[in-house]
């Protein structure tokens, strides 16, 4: 199945808007309940794309697996203590984050 040009354009836009951020920059998004954690085995750009096109089936499947979830208090406590860096991208109203592991 060919990928529609608009889909590729959206993926490129999401990719360009993805960046590295520290926990301190994400705390306010957590406080408003808009921080979504994405498991390391998933492609953050693909997940963000599925959010952007409102692919409820894909997002629900990841949520049921626990691979995508709204960040919880336990996540915030650990991140506050460990101060990891993240890859992050905004898909309003959500901020999707993926912890960068094994750096350093």
N, C-alpha and C positions, 0 to 999 in steps of 0.2 A: 504494500500500500504506500503510495507516494505521500510525502509530508507536504501539507499545504504551505505555501510561502509565508502566510501570516503566522503560522505556528513557528516556523523557523525564526522569523523576525522577533516574535515574542520570546523565544528561548534565548536568542542573542541579547535582547534587552535585559532579561533576567540575569544572564551570565555577566553582563557588564555592570549590573547594579549590585552584584554580590561582592562582599568585601570582608576583610578581617576586622574583628572588633573585640574589645575586652569586655569582661563581665560588667564593669562599671558603666559602660555605655548601654547596657541592656537592662539594667535594674529597673528603670522607669517603665519599660515595656512589660516586664514581669509584673510590676505593681498594678498595671491596668489590665492584667489578664490576657495580654495579646502575644505572649512569647510562646512559640511552638518549637519543641525540640525534635530534631530529625536524627534518627540513628545513623551512625557512621557508615554502615554498609549501603545506605541509599545515596543516590545522586541528588544533592541539594537542589540543583537547577531543575531536575525533572520533577521533584516534589513541588517546588515553587510553581512550576508550569502547571501542574495538575490543580493546585490551589487557584491559580489565575484563571484557568478555563472552567473552574467550578466542576471538576470531574469528581463528583461525590462518591462514585463507586471506588475509584482508586484510593482516595483519601480515607474513606471508611475502612477499606481493607488494611491499609497501613496502620490505622488507629487500632483496629481490632488485634493486630499483631503486636502492638505496642511499639512499633517502629517510628510512629509519629504521635505526639501527644502534647497537649498544652502543658507547659512547665508547671511543676508543683512546688510547694514549699521545700520539700526535701532536695529538689534540684537546686533551688536558689541558695539553700544553706551550704550545700557542697561547693557550688560555684563561688560563693562568697569566701569560703575558707581556702579553696584551691586556686582561685583566680585564673582559670584557663582562658585561652583565646578561642574564638569561634569564627566560623564562616557564617555570615548572616545576609539575609535579603528580605526586603519588605514586599509583602503581597497584601496590601491594605485589606482589612485592618490588622493583619497578622505580621509578626516579625518571625521568620523561620531561622532557626539557628542549628548549627552542627558543630559540636565541640571538636577542636583540633587536638588530636591525641598524638603522642609520640614525637612532639617537636622538642628540640632542645638538645 
